[in-house]
């Protein structure tokens, strides 16, 4: 997948988390940027764990859960 396509997929998921319900891509499908697979994994986990929150990708919520490890994905 191209860098622009990967960014578009991840950006779409950030804007509409429920898209993960229909997303069949795996981290291995992302190769243009090594961080993109990790970002997809993180977003899937956050969506599953924090779905009851208004925004499962809320930066404060994610930092509270992952702390300094969030810096790995940029």
Predicted model as a PDB file, atoms N, CA, C, CB and O in Angstrom, pLDDT in the B-factor column:
MODEL        1                                                                  
ATOM      1  N   UNK A   1       0.856  -1.166   0.000  1.00 84.00           N  
ATOM      2  CA  UNK A   1       0.000   0.000   0.000  1.00 84.00           C  
ATOM      3  C   UNK A   1       0.902   1.228   0.000  1.00 84.00           C  
ATOM      4  CB  UNK A   1      -0.974  -0.002   1.226  1.00 84.00           C  
ATOM      5  O   UNK A   1       1.986   1.203   0.583  1.00 84.00           O  
ATOM      6  N   UNK A   2       0.465   2.287  -0.643  1.00 93.00           N  
ATOM      7  CA  UNK A   2       1.262   3.511  -0.698  1.00 93.00           C  
ATOM      8  C   UNK A   2       1.163   4.286   0.614  1.00 93.00           C  
ATOM      9  CB  UNK A   2       0.808   4.394  -1.870  1.00 93.00           C  
ATOM     10  O   UNK A   2       0.248   4.077   1.411  1.00 93.00           O  
ATOM     11  N   UNK A   3       2.108   5.167   0.816  1.00 94.00           N  
ATOM     12  CA  UNK A   3       2.132   5.992   2.021  1.00 94.00           C  
ATOM     13  C   UNK A   3       0.854   6.822   2.136  1.00 94.00           C  
ATOM     14  CB  UNK A   3       3.365   6.911   2.018  1.00 94.00           C  
ATOM     15  O   UNK A   3       0.269   6.923   3.214  1.00 94.00           O  
ATOM     16  N   UNK A   4       0.423   7.413   1.022  1.00 95.00           N  
ATOM     17  CA  UNK A   4      -0.802   8.219   1.049  1.00 95.00           C  
ATOM     18  C   UNK A   4      -2.024   7.365   1.373  1.00 95.00           C  
ATOM     19  CB  UNK A   4      -1.002   8.926  -0.294  1.00 95.00           C  
ATOM     20  O   UNK A   4      -2.909   7.810   2.105  1.00 95.00           O  
ATOM     21  N   UNK A   5      -2.087   6.152   0.841  1.00 95.00           N  
ATOM     22  CA  UNK A   5      -3.224   5.271   1.119  1.00 95.00           C  
ATOM     23  C   UNK A   5      -3.247   4.872   2.597  1.00 95.00           C  
ATOM     24  CB  UNK A   5      -3.164   4.009   0.226  1.00 95.00           C  
ATOM     25  O   UNK A   5      -4.305   4.862   3.227  1.00 95.00           O  
ATOM     26  N   UNK A   6      -2.086   4.549   3.138  1.00 94.00           N  
ATOM     27  CA  UNK A   6      -2.013   4.181   4.556  1.00 94.00           C  
ATOM     28  C   UNK A   6      -2.456   5.341   5.433  1.00 94.00           C  
ATOM     29  CB  UNK A   6      -0.586   3.750   4.933  1.00 94.00           C  
ATOM     30  O   UNK A   6      -3.210   5.154   6.388  1.00 94.00           O  
ATOM     31  N   UNK A   7      -1.993   6.526   5.110  1.00 94.00           N  
ATOM     32  CA  UNK A   7      -2.382   7.707   5.885  1.00 94.00           C  
ATOM     33  C   UNK A   7      -3.881   7.955   5.776  1.00 94.00           C  
ATOM     34  CB  UNK A   7      -1.606   8.946   5.409  1.00 94.00           C  
ATOM     35  O   UNK A   7      -4.525   8.324   6.758  1.00 94.00           O  
ATOM     36  N   UNK A   8      -4.436   7.753   4.589  1.00 96.00           N  
ATOM     37  CA  UNK A   8      -5.869   7.965   4.388  1.00 96.00           C  
ATOM     38  C   UNK A   8      -6.685   6.976   5.213  1.00 96.00           C  
ATOM     39  CB  UNK A   8      -6.228   7.837   2.901  1.00 96.00           C  
ATOM     40  O   UNK A   8      -7.687   7.353   5.819  1.00 96.00           O  
ATOM     41  N   UNK A   9      -6.266   5.720   5.241  1.00 96.00           N  
ATOM     42  CA  UNK A   9      -6.980   4.704   6.023  1.00 96.00           C  
ATOM     43  C   UNK A   9      -6.932   5.052   7.504  1.00 96.00           C  
ATOM     44  CB  UNK A   9      -6.375   3.300   5.782  1.00 96.00           C  
ATOM     45  O   UNK A   9      -7.963   5.061   8.177  1.00 96.00           O  
ATOM     46  N   UNK A  10      -5.744   5.336   8.010  1.00 94.00           N  
ATOM     47  CA  UNK A  10      -5.601   5.639   9.435  1.00 94.00           C  
ATOM     48  C   UNK A  10      -6.334   6.931   9.802  1.00 94.00           C  
ATOM     49  CB  UNK A  10      -4.117   5.752   9.809  1.00 94.00           C  
ATOM     50  O   UNK A  10      -6.953   7.014  10.862  1.00 94.00           O  
ATOM     51  N   UNK A  11      -6.264   7.931   8.935  1.00 94.00           N  
ATOM     52  CA  UNK A  11      -6.973   9.182   9.196  1.00 94.00           C  
ATOM     53  C   UNK A  11      -8.481   8.985   9.218  1.00 94.00           C  
ATOM     54  CB  UNK A  11      -6.606  10.220   8.151  1.00 94.00           C  
ATOM     55  O   UNK A  11      -9.185   9.584  10.032  1.00 94.00           O  
ATOM     56  N   UNK A  12      -8.969   8.143   8.319  1.00 96.00           N  
ATOM     57  CA  UNK A  12     -10.410   7.860   8.291  1.00 96.00           C  
ATOM     58  C   UNK A  12     -10.854   7.166   9.566  1.00 96.00           C  
ATOM     59  CB  UNK A  12     -10.766   6.997   7.077  1.00 96.00           C  
ATOM     60  O   UNK A  12     -11.916   7.467  10.110  1.00 96.00           O  
ATOM     61  N   UNK A  13     -10.034   6.232  10.039  1.00 94.00           N  
ATOM     62  CA  UNK A  13     -10.365   5.512  11.275  1.00 94.00           C  
ATOM     63  C   UNK A  13     -10.355   6.469  12.470  1.00 94.00           C  
ATOM     64  CB  UNK A  13      -9.369   4.348  11.512  1.00 94.00           C  
ATOM     65  O   UNK A  13     -11.210   6.373  13.351  1.00 94.00           O  
ATOM     66  N   UNK A  14      -9.400   7.381  12.499  1.00 91.00           N  
ATOM     67  CA  UNK A  14      -9.352   8.354  13.592  1.00 91.00           C  
ATOM     68  C   UNK A  14     -10.600   9.233  13.595  1.00 91.00           C  
ATOM     69  CB  UNK A  14      -8.093   9.227  13.478  1.00 91.00           C  
ATOM     70  O   UNK A  14     -11.104   9.591  14.660  1.00 91.00           O  
ATOM     71  N   UNK A  15     -11.095   9.578  12.421  1.00 92.00           N  
ATOM     72  CA  UNK A  15     -12.290  10.418  12.323  1.00 92.00           C  
ATOM     73  C   UNK A  15     -13.574   9.660  12.613  1.00 92.00           C  
ATOM     74  CB  UNK A  15     -12.372  11.028  10.954  1.00 92.00           C  
ATOM     75  O   UNK A  15     -14.517  10.222  13.172  1.00 92.00           O  
ATOM     76  N   UNK A  16     -13.617   8.385  12.237  1.00 93.00           N  
ATOM     77  CA  UNK A  16     -14.826   7.570  12.437  1.00 93.00           C  
ATOM     78  C   UNK A  16     -14.384   6.204  12.969  1.00 93.00           C  
ATOM     79  CB  UNK A  16     -15.659   7.420  11.091  1.00 93.00           C  
ATOM     80  O   UNK A  16     -14.231   5.264  12.189  1.00 93.00           O  
ATOM     81  N   UNK A  17     -14.178   6.081  14.282  1.00 92.00           N  
ATOM     82  CA  UNK A  17     -13.680   4.833  14.862  1.00 92.00           C  
ATOM     83  C   UNK A  17     -14.500   3.599  14.494  1.00 92.00           C  
ATOM     84  CB  UNK A  17     -13.638   4.962  16.345  1.00 92.00           C  
ATOM     85  O   UNK A  17     -13.955   2.498  14.427  1.00 92.00           O  
ATOM     86  N   UNK A  18     -15.800   3.767  14.255  1.00 92.00           N  
ATOM     87  CA  UNK A  18     -16.639   2.617  13.924  1.00 92.00           C  
ATOM     88  C   UNK A  18     -16.247   1.968  12.592  1.00 92.00           C  
ATOM     89  CB  UNK A  18     -18.096   3.041  13.876  1.00 92.00           C  
ATOM     90  O   UNK A  18     -16.702   0.863  12.296  1.00 92.00           O  
ATOM     91  N   UNK A  19     -15.422   2.623  11.796  1.00 95.00           N  
ATOM     92  CA  UNK A  19     -14.931   2.006  10.562  1.00 95.00           C  
ATOM     93  C   UNK A  19     -14.101   0.750  10.853  1.00 95.00           C  
ATOM     94  CB  UNK A  19     -14.094   3.016   9.765  1.00 95.00           C  
ATOM     95  O   UNK A  19     -13.958  -0.118   9.991  1.00 95.00           O  
ATOM     96  N   UNK A  20     -13.560   0.661  12.061  1.00 94.00           N  
ATOM     97  CA  UNK A  20     -12.795  -0.527  12.423  1.00 94.00           C  
ATOM     98  C   UNK A  20     -13.654  -1.787  12.404  1.00 94.00           C  
ATOM     99  CB  UNK A  20     -12.173  -0.348  13.795  1.00 94.00           C  
ATOM    100  O   UNK A  20     -13.130  -2.889  12.239  1.00 94.00           O  
ATOM    101  N   UNK A  21     -14.958  -1.640  12.570  1.00 94.00           N  
ATOM    102  CA  UNK A  21     -15.849  -2.803  12.524  1.00 94.00           C  
ATOM    103  C   UNK A  21     -15.825  -3.480  11.157  1.00 94.00           C  
ATOM    104  CB  UNK A  21     -17.276  -2.388  12.870  1.00 94.00           C  
ATOM    105  O   UNK A  21     -16.047  -4.686  11.051  1.00 94.00           O  
ATOM    106  N   UNK A  22     -15.556  -2.701  10.116  1.00 94.00           N  
ATOM    107  CA  UNK A  22     -15.547  -3.236   8.754  1.00 94.00           C  
ATOM    108  C   UNK A  22     -14.153  -3.273   8.133  1.00 94.00           C  
ATOM    109  CB  UNK A  22     -16.460  -2.418   7.881  1.00 94.00           C  
ATOM    110  O   UNK A  22     -14.018  -3.598   6.953  1.00 94.00           O  
ATOM    111  N   UNK A  23     -13.135  -2.952   8.888  1.00 94.00           N  
ATOM    112  CA  UNK A  23     -11.763  -2.914   8.369  1.00 94.00           C  
ATOM    113  C   UNK A  23     -11.109  -4.286   8.517  1.00 94.00           C  
ATOM    114  CB  UNK A  23     -10.925  -1.834   9.107  1.00 94.00           C  
ATOM    115  O   UNK A  23     -10.941  -4.800   9.623  1.00 94.00           O  
ATOM    116  N   UNK A  24     -10.752  -4.854   7.387  1.00 95.00           N  
ATOM    117  CA  UNK A  24     -10.125  -6.174   7.400  1.00 95.00           C  
ATOM    118  C   UNK A  24      -8.622  -6.115   7.164  1.00 95.00           C  
ATOM    119  CB  UNK A  24     -10.763  -7.054   6.357  1.00 95.00           C  
ATOM    120  O   UNK A  24      -7.985  -7.147   6.953  1.00 95.00           O  
ATOM    121  N   UNK A  25      -8.058  -4.920   7.198  1.00 96.00           N  
ATOM    122  CA  UNK A  25      -6.619  -4.773   7.034  1.00 96.00           C  
ATOM    123  C   UNK A  25      -5.912  -5.240   8.302  1.00 96.00           C  
ATOM    124  CB  UNK A  25      -6.248  -3.306   6.708  1.00 96.00           C  
ATOM    125  O   UNK A  25      -6.453  -5.132   9.403  1.00 96.00           O  
ATOM    126  N   UNK A  26      -4.719  -5.749   8.139  1.00 95.00           N  
ATOM    127  CA  UNK A  26      -3.901  -6.177   9.263  1.00 95.00           C  
ATOM    128  C   UNK A  26      -2.675  -5.278   9.338  1.00 95.00           C  
ATOM    129  CB  UNK A  26      -3.490  -7.673   9.127  1.00 95.00           C  
ATOM    130  O   UNK A  26      -2.375  -4.575   8.374  1.00 95.00           O  
ATOM    131  N   UNK A  27      -1.968  -5.283  10.446  1.00 93.00           N  
ATOM    132  CA  UNK A  27      -0.745  -4.482  10.535  1.00 93.00           C  
ATOM    133  C   UNK A  27       0.266  -4.829   9.440  1.00 93.00           C  
ATOM    134  CB  UNK A  27      -0.104  -4.673  11.897  1.00 93.00           C  
ATOM    135  O   UNK A  27       1.037  -3.972   9.008  1.00 93.00           O  
ATOM    136  N   UNK A  28       0.258  -6.072   9.000  1.00 95.00           N  
ATOM    137  CA  UNK A  28       1.192  -6.495   7.963  1.00 95.00           C  
ATOM    138  C   UNK A  28       0.873  -5.874   6.602  1.00 95.00           C  
ATOM    139  CB  UNK A  28       1.185  -8.004   7.850  1.00 95.00           C  
ATOM    140  O   UNK A  28       1.730  -5.849   5.718  1.00 95.00           O  
ATOM    141  N   UNK A  29      -0.342  -5.379   6.429  1.00 95.00           N  
ATOM    142  CA  UNK A  29      -0.728  -4.730   5.177  1.00 95.00           C  
ATOM    143  C   UNK A  29      -0.124  -3.337   5.044  1.00 95.00           C  
ATOM    144  CB  UNK A  29      -2.241  -4.645   5.080  1.00 95.00           C  
ATOM    145  O   UNK A  29      -0.134  -2.753   3.960  1.00 95.00           O  
ATOM    146  N   UNK A  30       0.401  -2.804   6.144  1.00 94.00           N  
ATOM    147  CA  UNK A  30       0.988  -1.476   6.156  1.00 94.00           C  
ATOM    148  C   UNK A  30       2.507  -1.604   6.099  1.00 94.00           C  
ATOM    149  CB  UNK A  30       0.545  -0.683   7.412  1.00 94.00           C  
ATOM    150  O   UNK A  30       3.120  -2.130   7.027  1.00 94.00           O  
ATOM    151  N   UNK A  31       3.111  -1.130   5.025  1.00 89.00           N  
ATOM    152  CA  UNK A  31       4.554  -1.261   4.892  1.00 89.00           C  
ATOM    153  C   UNK A  31       5.264   0.007   4.467  1.00 89.00           C  
ATOM    154  CB  UNK A  31       4.860  -2.324   3.925  1.00 89.00           C  
ATOM    155  O   UNK A  31       6.493   0.071   4.514  1.00 89.00           O  
ATOM    156  N   UNK A  32       4.518   1.015   4.055  1.00 86.00           N  
ATOM    157  CA  UNK A  32       5.147   2.248   3.586  1.00 86.00           C  
ATOM    158  C   UNK A  32       5.828   3.003   4.725  1.00 86.00           C  
ATOM    159  CB  UNK A  32       4.112   3.144   2.916  1.00 86.00           C  
ATOM    160  O   UNK A  32       6.838   3.675   4.514  1.00 86.00           O  
ATOM    161  N   UNK A  33       5.282   2.893   5.912  1.00 87.00           N  
ATOM    162  CA  UNK A  33       5.871   3.501   7.109  1.00 87.00           C  
ATOM    163  C   UNK A  33       5.767   2.450   8.215  1.00 87.00           C  
ATOM    164  CB  UNK A  33       5.137   4.868   7.514  1.00 87.00           C  
ATOM    165  O   UNK A  33       4.671   1.977   8.518  1.00 87.00           O  
ATOM    166  N   UNK A  34       6.872   2.091   8.805  1.00 82.00           N  
ATOM    167  CA  UNK A  34       6.901   1.009   9.798  1.00 82.00           C  
ATOM    168  C   UNK A  34       6.003   1.265  10.997  1.00 82.00           C  
ATOM    169  CB  UNK A  34       8.306   0.796  10.274  1.00 82.00           C  
ATOM    170  O   UNK A  34       5.604   0.318  11.676  1.00 82.00           O  
ATOM    171  N   UNK A  35       5.678   2.516  11.274  1.00 87.00           N  
ATOM    172  CA  UNK A  35       4.825   2.842  12.417  1.00 87.00           C  
ATOM    173  C   UNK A  35       3.344   2.597  12.151  1.00 87.00           C  
ATOM    174  CB  UNK A  35       5.030   4.280  12.807  1.00 87.00           C  
ATOM    175  O   UNK A  35       2.566   2.439  13.092  1.00 87.00           O  
ATOM    176  N   UNK A  36       2.950   2.565  10.899  1.00 92.00           N  
ATOM    177  CA  UNK A  36       1.522   2.475  10.572  1.00 92.00           C  
ATOM    178  C   UNK A  36       0.872   1.177  11.055  1.00 92.00           C  
ATOM    179  CB  UNK A  36       1.336   2.599   9.080  1.00 92.00           C  
ATOM    180  O   UNK A  36      -0.276   1.195  11.499  1.00 92.00           O  
ATOM    181  N   UNK A  37       1.581   0.065  10.975  1.00 91.00           N  
ATOM    182  CA  UNK A  37       1.036  -1.192  11.502  1.00 91.00           C  
ATOM    183  C   UNK A  37       0.837  -1.121  13.003  1.00 91.00           C  
ATOM    184  CB  UNK A  37       1.956  -2.360  11.157  1.00 91.00           C  
ATOM    185  O   UNK A  37      -0.161  -1.615  13.529  1.00 91.00           O  
ATOM    186  N   UNK A  38       1.784  -0.509  13.691  1.00 88.00           N  
ATOM    187  CA  UNK A  38       1.669  -0.327  15.144  1.00 88.00           C  
ATOM    188  C   UNK A  38       0.513   0.612  15.486  1.00 88.00           C  
ATOM    189  CB  UNK A  38       2.988   0.226  15.724  1.00 88.00           C  
ATOM    190  O   UNK A  38      -0.198   0.399  16.468  1.00 88.00           O  
ATOM    191  N   UNK A  39       0.334   1.640  14.680  1.00 89.00           N  
ATOM    192  CA  UNK A  39      -0.780   2.562  14.902  1.00 89.00           C  
ATOM    193  C   UNK A  39      -2.101   1.831  14.736  1.00 89.00           C  
ATOM    194  CB  UNK A  39      -0.704   3.759  13.935  1.00 89.00           C  
ATOM    195  O   UNK A  39      -3.007   2.006  15.551  1.00 89.00           O  
ATOM    196  N   UNK A  40      -2.228   1.014  13.695  1.00 93.00           N  
ATOM    197  CA  UNK A  40      -3.466   0.257  13.493  1.00 93.00           C  
ATOM    198  C   UNK A  40      -3.728  -0.664  14.683  1.00 93.00           C  
ATOM    199  CB  UNK A  40      -3.394  -0.564  12.187  1.00 93.00           C  
ATOM    200  O   UNK A  40      -4.858  -0.743  15.164  1.00 93.00           O  
ATOM    201  N   UNK A  41      -2.707  -1.354  15.156  1.00 90.00           N  
ATOM    202  CA  UNK A  41      -2.861  -2.235  16.312  1.00 90.00           C  
ATOM    203  C   UNK A  41      -3.328  -1.449  17.531  1.00 90.00           C  
ATOM    204  CB  UNK A  41      -1.541  -2.954  16.619  1.00 90.00           C  
ATOM    205  O   UNK A  41      -4.220  -1.893  18.255  1.00 90.00           O  
ATOM    206  N   UNK A  42      -2.732  -0.295  17.756  1.00 87.00           N  
ATOM    207  CA  UNK A  42      -3.088   0.553  18.895  1.00 87.00           C  
ATOM    208  C   UNK A  42      -4.520   1.056  18.778  1.00 87.00           C  
ATOM    209  CB  UNK A  42      -2.124   1.736  19.003  1.00 87.00           C  
ATOM    210  O   UNK A  42      -5.258   1.070  19.764  1.00 87.00           O  
ATOM    211  N   UNK A  43      -4.914   1.469  17.582  1.00 90.00           N  
ATOM    212  CA  UNK A  43      -6.278   1.953  17.384  1.00 90.00           C  
ATOM    213  C   UNK A  43      -7.298   0.842  17.595  1.00 90.00           C  
ATOM    214  CB  UNK A  43      -6.433   2.543  15.987  1.00 90.00           C  
ATOM    215  O   UNK A  43      -8.352   1.071  18.188  1.00 90.00           O  
ATOM    216  N   UNK A  44      -6.995  -0.359  17.113  1.00 92.00           N  
ATOM    217  CA  UNK A  44      -7.914  -1.491  17.325  1.00 92.00           C  
ATOM    218  C   UNK A  44      -8.079  -1.768  18.821  1.00 92.00           C  
ATOM    219  CB  UNK A  44      -7.394  -2.765  16.596  1.00 92.00           C  
ATOM    220  O   UNK A  44      -9.197  -1.950  19.304  1.00 92.00           O  
ATOM    221  N   UNK A  45      -6.967  -1.799  19.545  1.00 88.00           N  
ATOM    222  CA  UNK A  45      -7.016  -2.060  20.979  1.00 88.00           C  
ATOM    223  C   UNK A  45      -7.818  -0.978  21.695  1.00 88.00           C  
ATOM    224  CB  UNK A  45      -5.596  -2.144  21.559  1.00 88.00           C  
ATOM    225  O   UNK A  45      -8.681  -1.279  22.519  1.00 88.00           O  
ATOM    226  N   UNK A  46      -7.529   0.282  21.377  1.00 89.00           N  
ATOM    227  CA  UNK A  46      -8.241   1.395  22.029  1.00 89.00           C  
ATOM    228  C   UNK A  46      -9.727   1.325  21.716  1.00 89.00           C  
ATOM    229  CB  UNK A  46      -7.665   2.760  21.574  1.00 89.00           C  
ATOM    230  O   UNK A  46     -10.555   1.569  22.593  1.00 89.00           O  
ATOM    231  N   UNK A  47     -10.072   0.998  20.491  1.00 90.00           N  
ATOM    232  CA  UNK A  47     -11.483   0.914  20.105  1.00 90.00           C  
ATOM    233  C   UNK A  47     -12.191  -0.180  20.893  1.00 90.00           C  
ATOM    234  CB  UNK A  47     -11.617   0.649  18.595  1.00 90.00           C  
ATOM    235  O   UNK A  47     -13.324   0.003  21.338  1.00 90.00           O  
ATOM    236  N   UNK A  48     -11.524  -1.314  21.065  1.00 89.00           N  
ATOM    237  CA  UNK A  48     -12.124  -2.426  21.813  1.00 89.00           C  
ATOM    238  C   UNK A  48     -12.215  -2.122  23.304  1.00 89.00           C  
ATOM    239  CB  UNK A  48     -11.317  -3.704  21.598  1.00 89.00           C  
ATOM    240  O   UNK A  48     -13.205  -2.475  23.945  1.00 89.00           O  
ATOM    241  N   UNK A  49     -11.201  -1.475  23.863  1.00 85.00           N  
ATOM    242  CA  UNK A  49     -11.143  -1.232  25.301  1.00 85.00           C  
ATOM    243  C   UNK A  49     -11.940  -0.010  25.753  1.00 85.00           C  
ATOM    244  CB  UNK A  49      -9.720  -1.070  25.721  1.00 85.00           C  
ATOM    245  O   UNK A  49     -12.498   0.004  26.850  1.00 85.00           O  
ATOM    246  N   UNK A  50     -11.990   1.002  24.910  1.00 83.00           N  
ATOM    247  CA  UNK A  50     -12.555   2.282  25.325  1.00 83.00           C  
ATOM    248  C   UNK A  50     -13.802   2.673  24.533  1.00 83.00           C  
ATOM    249  CB  UNK A  50     -11.517   3.361  25.187  1.00 83.00           C  
ATOM    250  O   UNK A  50     -14.130   3.856  24.446  1.00 83.00           O  
ATOM    251  N   UNK A  51     -14.494   1.705  23.961  1.00 78.00           N  
ATOM    252  CA  UNK A  51     -15.664   1.993  23.137  1.00 78.00           C  
ATOM    253  C   UNK A  51     -16.742   2.740  23.909  1.00 78.00           C  
ATOM    254  CB  UNK A  51     -16.234   0.710  22.579  1.00 78.00           C  
ATOM    255  O   UNK A  51     -17.488   3.509  23.304  1.00 78.00           O  
ATOM    256  N   UNK A  52     -16.853   2.548  25.201  1.00 79.00           N  
ATOM    257  CA  UNK A  52     -17.864   3.229  25.993  1.00 79.00           C  
ATOM    258  C   UNK A  52     -17.613   4.718  26.147  1.00 79.00           C  
ATOM    259  CB  UNK A  52     -17.948   2.604  27.336  1.00 79.00           C  
ATOM    260  O   UNK A  52     -18.512   5.452  26.559  1.00 79.00           O  
ATOM    261  N   UNK A  53     -16.424   5.176  25.828  1.00 79.00           N  
ATOM    262  CA  UNK A  53     -16.091   6.593  25.921  1.00 79.00           C  
ATOM    263  C   UNK A  53     -16.546   7.318  24.655  1.00 79.00           C  
ATOM    264  CB  UNK A  53     -14.571   6.785  26.140  1.00 79.00           C  
ATOM    265  O   UNK A  53     -16.604   6.722  23.580  1.00 79.00           O  
ATOM    266  N   UNK A  54     -16.869   8.601  24.786  1.00 80.00           N  
ATOM    267  CA  UNK A  54     -17.301   9.348  23.598  1.00 80.00           C  
ATOM    268  C   UNK A  54     -16.267   9.314  22.476  1.00 80.00           C  
ATOM    269  CB  UNK A  54     -17.594  10.791  23.972  1.00 80.00           C  
ATOM    270  O   UNK A  54     -16.631   9.267  21.301  1.00 80.00           O  
ATOM    271  N   UNK A  55     -14.989   9.338  22.826  1.00 86.00           N  
ATOM    272  CA  UNK A  55     -13.913   9.274  21.830  1.00 86.00           C  
ATOM    273  C   UNK A  55     -12.893   8.249  22.303  1.00 86.00           C  
ATOM    274  CB  UNK A  55     -13.242  10.680  21.615  1.00 86.00           C  
ATOM    275  O   UNK A  55     -12.078   8.552  23.174  1.00 86.00           O  
ATOM    276  N   UNK A  56     -12.921   7.022  21.737  1.00 85.00           N  
ATOM    277  CA  UNK A  56     -11.978   6.004  22.197  1.00 85.00           C  
ATOM    278  C   UNK A  56     -10.522   6.347  21.890  1.00 85.00           C  
ATOM    279  CB  UNK A  56     -12.319   4.682  21.571  1.00 85.00           C  
ATOM    280  O   UNK A  56      -9.609   5.733  22.442  1.00 85.00           O  
ATOM    281  N   UNK A  57     -10.304   7.329  21.011  1.00 84.00           N  
ATOM    282  CA  UNK A  57      -8.946   7.732  20.655  1.00 84.00           C  
ATOM    283  C   UNK A  57      -8.543   9.051  21.306  1.00 84.00           C  
ATOM    284  CB  UNK A  57      -8.820   7.847  19.152  1.00 84.00           C  
ATOM    285  O   UNK A  57      -7.629   9.729  20.838  1.00 84.00           O  
ATOM    286  N   UNK A  58      -9.225   9.406  22.380  1.00 83.00           N  
ATOM    287  CA  UNK A  58      -8.900  10.628  23.103  1.00 83.00           C  
ATOM    288  C   UNK A  58      -7.438  10.573  23.539  1.00 83.00           C  
ATOM    289  CB  UNK A  58      -9.840  10.818  24.328  1.00 83.00           C  
ATOM    290  O   UNK A  58      -7.034   9.615  24.200  1.00 83.00           O  
ATOM    291  N   UNK A  59      -6.639  11.577  23.186  1.00 81.00           N  
ATOM    292  CA  UNK A  59      -5.210  11.551  23.528  1.00 81.00           C  
ATOM    293  C   UNK A  59      -4.938  11.376  25.023  1.00 81.00           C  
ATOM    294  CB  UNK A  59      -4.559  12.821  23.056  1.00 81.00           C  
ATOM    295  O   UNK A  59      -4.020  10.646  25.399  1.00 81.00           O  
ATOM    296  N   UNK A  60      -5.712  12.026  25.866  1.00 81.00           N  
ATOM    297  CA  UNK A  60      -5.481  11.886  27.311  1.00 81.00           C  
ATOM    298  C   UNK A  60      -5.743  10.462  27.781  1.00 81.00           C  
ATOM    299  CB  UNK A  60      -6.369  12.859  28.091  1.00 81.00           C  
ATOM    300  O   UNK A  60      -5.001   9.929  28.606  1.00 81.00           O  
ATOM    301  N   UNK A  61      -6.781   9.859  27.264  1.00 79.00           N  
ATOM    302  CA  UNK A  61      -7.113   8.477  27.609  1.00 79.00           C  
ATOM    303  C   UNK A  61      -5.994   7.535  27.165  1.00 79.00           C  
ATOM    304  CB  UNK A  61      -8.453   8.061  26.963  1.00 79.00           C  
ATOM    305  O   UNK A  61      -5.604   6.626  27.896  1.00 79.00           O  
ATOM    306  N   UNK A  62      -5.489   7.768  25.959  1.00 78.00           N  
ATOM    307  CA  UNK A  62      -4.436   6.898  25.425  1.00 78.00           C  
ATOM    308  C   UNK A  62      -3.131   7.066  26.197  1.00 78.00           C  
ATOM    309  CB  UNK A  62      -4.205   7.193  23.940  1.00 78.00           C  
ATOM    310  O   UNK A  62      -2.442   6.081  26.465  1.00 78.00           O  
ATOM    311  N   UNK A  63      -2.787   8.290  26.554  1.00 80.00           N  
ATOM    312  CA  UNK A  63      -1.560   8.518  27.321  1.00 80.00           C  
ATOM    313  C   UNK A  63      -1.680   7.908  28.710  1.00 80.00           C  
ATOM    314  CB  UNK A  63      -1.256  10.025  27.426  1.00 80.00           C  
ATOM    315  O   UNK A  63      -0.710   7.358  29.231  1.00 80.00           O  
ATOM    316  N   UNK A  64      -2.872   8.002  29.318  1.00 79.00           N  
ATOM    317  CA  UNK A  64      -3.061   7.387  30.630  1.00 79.00           C  
ATOM    318  C   UNK A  64      -2.845   5.881  30.552  1.00 79.00           C  
ATOM    319  CB  UNK A  64      -4.465   7.696  31.174  1.00 79.00           C  
ATOM    320  O   UNK A  64      -2.301   5.283  31.481  1.00 79.00           O  
ATOM    321  N   UNK A  65      -3.265   5.270  29.461  1.00 77.00           N  
ATOM    322  CA  UNK A  65      -3.144   3.823  29.337  1.00 77.00           C  
ATOM    323  C   UNK A  65      -1.734   3.393  28.929  1.00 77.00           C  
ATOM    324  CB  UNK A  65      -4.152   3.306  28.328  1.00 77.00           C  
ATOM    325  O   UNK A  65      -1.183   2.460  29.513  1.00 77.00           O  
ATOM    326  N   UNK A  66      -1.144   4.062  27.933  1.00 75.00           N  
ATOM    327  CA  UNK A  66       0.145   3.629  27.407  1.00 75.00           C  
ATOM    328  C   UNK A  66       1.331   4.433  27.936  1.00 75.00           C  
ATOM    329  CB  UNK A  66       0.124   3.709  25.918  1.00 75.00           C  
ATOM    330  O   UNK A  66       2.476   4.004  27.795  1.00 75.00           O  
ATOM    331  N   UNK A  67       1.079   5.572  28.533  1.00 75.00           N  
ATOM    332  CA  UNK A  67       2.163   6.377  29.074  1.00 75.00           C  
ATOM    333  C   UNK A  67       3.207   6.725  28.034  1.00 75.00           C  
ATOM    334  CB  UNK A  67       2.813   5.659  30.213  1.00 75.00           C  
ATOM    335  O   UNK A  67       2.873   7.131  26.920  1.00 75.00           O  
ATOM    336  N   UNK A  68       4.465   6.567  28.393  1.00 70.00           N  
ATOM    337  CA  UNK A  68       5.577   6.910  27.517  1.00 70.00           C  
ATOM    338  C   UNK A  68       5.661   6.057  26.266  1.00 70.00           C  
ATOM    339  CB  UNK A  68       6.850   6.798  28.265  1.00 70.00           C  
ATOM    340  O   UNK A  68       6.290   6.461  25.288  1.00 70.00           O  
ATOM    341  N   UNK A  69       5.036   4.881  26.275  1.00 71.00           N  
ATOM    342  CA  UNK A  69       5.092   4.028  25.093  1.00 71.00           C  
ATOM    343  C   UNK A  69       4.361   4.623  23.894  1.00 71.00           C  
ATOM    344  CB  UNK A  69       4.512   2.679  25.414  1.00 71.00           C  
ATOM    345  O   UNK A  69       4.582   4.200  22.759  1.00 71.00           O  
ATOM    346  N   UNK A  70       3.500   5.592  24.138  1.00 71.00           N  
ATOM    347  CA  UNK A  70       2.753   6.215  23.031  1.00 71.00           C  
ATOM    348  C   UNK A  70       3.717   6.956  22.104  1.00 71.00           C  
ATOM    349  CB  UNK A  70       1.667   7.195  23.575  1.00 71.00           C  
ATOM    350  O   UNK A  70       3.418   7.144  20.925  1.00 71.00           O  
ATOM    351  N   UNK A  71       4.853   7.372  22.621  1.00 71.00           N  
ATOM    352  CA  UNK A  71       5.841   8.088  21.802  1.00 71.00           C  
ATOM    353  C   UNK A  71       6.389   7.201  20.696  1.00 71.00           C  
ATOM    354  CB  UNK A  71       6.991   8.599  22.673  1.00 71.00           C  
ATOM    355  O   UNK A  71       6.874   7.720  19.690  1.00 71.00           O  
ATOM    356  N   UNK A  72       6.330   5.895  20.845  1.00 69.00           N  
ATOM    357  CA  UNK A  72       6.846   4.979  19.822  1.00 69.00           C  
ATOM    358  C   UNK A  72       6.118   5.111  18.491  1.00 69.00           C  
ATOM    359  CB  UNK A  72       6.743   3.554  20.309  1.00 69.00           C  
ATOM    360  O   UNK A  72       6.692   4.855  17.433  1.00 69.00           O  
ATOM    361  N   UNK A  73       4.841   5.515  18.549  1.00 66.00           N  
ATOM    362  CA  UNK A  73       4.095   5.602  17.303  1.00 66.00           C  
ATOM    363  C   UNK A  73       4.034   7.019  16.759  1.00 66.00           C  
ATOM    364  CB  UNK A  73       2.703   5.078  17.502  1.00 66.00           C  
ATOM    365  O   UNK A  73       3.493   7.249  15.678  1.00 66.00           O  
ATOM    366  N   UNK A  74       4.580   7.961  17.493  1.00 61.00           N  
ATOM    367  CA  UNK A  74       4.671   9.328  16.995  1.00 61.00           C  
ATOM    368  C   UNK A  74       3.398  10.112  17.083  1.00 61.00           C  
ATOM    369  CB  UNK A  74       5.112   9.314  15.608  1.00 61.00           C  
ATOM    370  O   UNK A  74       3.362  11.278  16.689  1.00 61.00           O  
TER     371      UNK A  74                                                      
ENDMDL                                                                          
END                                                                             
